[in-house]
C-alpha cells in the first residue's frame, strides 16, 4: 500500500480527526472521516479506499507493516529500530518500508501488544502477542534492545497446506507422502523437530489435517499458531502474569485440563519446559496418536533435549527414557535449506543398550533412502492394522529383501 506522496499528510489529518471524535474506530467511521476532508472531493474511489485502508492500518492494524503481513509469500518481518527485513522463504532481505522514526516504531509495538492484552513499557520491556490475524509478534524495547525497538513478526497462513501441496513445493518427497499418512492413521505418537523457522508448525498442521473427522483434537499452545484443517479442534492457550503478577496459566496446567476434555489426539504446540512430563504421562495412559513440536538441530539431539525438559519437570533421567520409549514412536525432522523447508528424515525413538536409553534411529533420510529403523517402522504399522507404504517395501539396509 505505497500510495502517493500526499497520502501520508492526508492520512495524518484523518487520524487526528478520528482521535478527536468519540465514536468507535470502524471502517464506516474511517471512510466518513476521509470524506470530511476538504480535498476529498477530488479523490477517486480507488484513492479514497487506499487512504482509508492506510488510516485503518495505522489505527488498529500493523501500520506500514500491514502490506508485508498480507503478502502470502512473506513468512517473517523483522524490524531493527527503523529498518525492516523480510523473509519470503529464501532468507532475509532488507526492504524500504516507511515505518517512521524509532519512536514511531515504539508506539506501533506498544499499540499492537496492548491490543492483545499484554504490557510493553519501560517496566516490562519485552512481550509476546498474537495479533487478530494470527500473526505472532515479539517486541523488545530499549534499553534492553540496544539499537531497538526490535519487532519480530511471524506471519500466519490462514489455510494450512495439504499433503499434496507440500509434495508439490518439494517439502515432502512424493514417495514418502503415504508413509506420513500411514503414521497418522496408525495413531503413532510423533514429534516434529527442527530448528527455528524450519517449518515444524506447517508440517504439524498438515498432519493434523489428516486425522479422521470422527476424532477430537485438543491443542495446547503457548501462543495459538496451529489451525489444522479439521472439523473438531479445541484450542487452549497459556497465559502470562498480569500487571499484579498473578493469573499465570502454564502449559503444564493446560495439559492436565486437556486430559479432562475427552481428547482423541492431544497435541502440545511446542514442548519447551516441564510440561513434557505431563504430555508423556498422558500419552502413557491410553492417549495414543498425540503429537507436538520440539526444537532440535538434529534427531540425535532429541533425547538430550527431552532429558533437559524432563529435569525441569522433576523426572529423573532413567524414568524419562522409560516414559519416552513407551509414549513416543516417530520423529519427523525438518530443516530450512536454500530452496525452502524440507522434511529431512523420519526416525524411530528406540531404547538401546543395557540402560535402555532412547536413541533416534533413522527409518528414512533424504538423499540416503531407508535407514536401520525402516523394518521396525513397518512392523509398527502392521501391528496397528495399517498397510505398509510402498516406500517401506524397498530393500532395507543389510537385507536383500523388503521390509
C-alpha positions, 0 to 999 in steps of 0.5 A: 500500500505505497500510495502517493506522496500526499497520502501520508499528510492526508492520512495524518489529518484523518487520524487526528480527526478520528482521535478527536471524535468519540465514536468507535474506530470502524471502517464506516467511521474511517471512510466518513472521516476521509470524506470530511476532508476538504480535498476529498472531493477530488479523490477517486474511489480507488484513492479514497479506499487506499487512504482509508485502508492506510488510516485503518492500518495505522489505527488498529492494524500493523501500520506500514507493516500491514502490506508485508503481513498480507503478502502470502509469500512473506513468512517473517518481518523483522524490524531493527529500530527503523529498518525492516527485513523480510523473509519470503522463504529464501532468507532475509532481505532488507526492504524500504518500508516507511515505518517512521522514526524509532519512536514511531516504531515504539508506539506501533509495538506498544499499540499492537501488544496492548491490543492483545492484552499484554504490557510493553513499557519501560517496566516490562520491556519485552512481550509476546502477542498474537495479533487478530490475524494470527500473526505472532509478534515479539517486541523488545524495547530499549534499553534492553534492545540496544539499537531497538525497538526490535519487532519480530513478526511471524506471519500466519497462513490462514489455510494450512497446506495439504499433503499434496501441496507440500509434495508439490513445493518439494517439502515432502518427497512424493514417495514418502507422502503415504508413509506420513499418512500411514503414521497418522492413521496408525495413531503413532505418537510423533514429534516434529523437530527442527530448528527455528523457522524450519517449518515444524508448525506447517508440517504439524498442521498438515498432519493434523489435517489428516486425522479422521473427522470422527476424532477430537483434537485438543491443542495446547499452545503457548501462543495459538499458531496451529489451525489444522484443517479439521472439523473438531479442534479445541484450542487452549492457550497459556497465559502470562502474569498480569500487571499484579503478577498473578493469573499465570496459566502454564502449559503444564496446567493446560495439559492436565485440563486437556486430559479432562476434555475427552481428547482423541489426539492431544497435541502440545504446540511446542514442548519447551519446559516441564510440561513434557512430563505431563504430555508423556504421562498422558500419552502413557495412559491410553492417549495414543496418536498425540503429537507436538513440536520440539526444537532440535538441530538434529534427531540425535539431539532429541533425547538430550533435549527431552532429558533437559525438559524432563529435569525441569519437570522433576523426572529423573533421567532413567524414568524419562527414557522409560516414559519416552520409549513407551509414549513416543514412536516417530520423529519427523525432522525438518530443516530450512535449506536454500530452496525452502523447508524440507522434511529431512528424515523420519526416525524411530525413538528406540531404547538401546543398550543395557540402560535402555536409553532412547536413541533416534534411529533413522527409518528414512533420510533424504538423499540416503533412502531407508535407514536401520529403523525402516523394518521396525517402522513397518512392523509398527504399522502392521501391528496397528492394522495399517498397510505398509507404504510402498516406500517401506517395501524397498530393500532395507539396509543389510537385507536383500529383501523388503521390509 
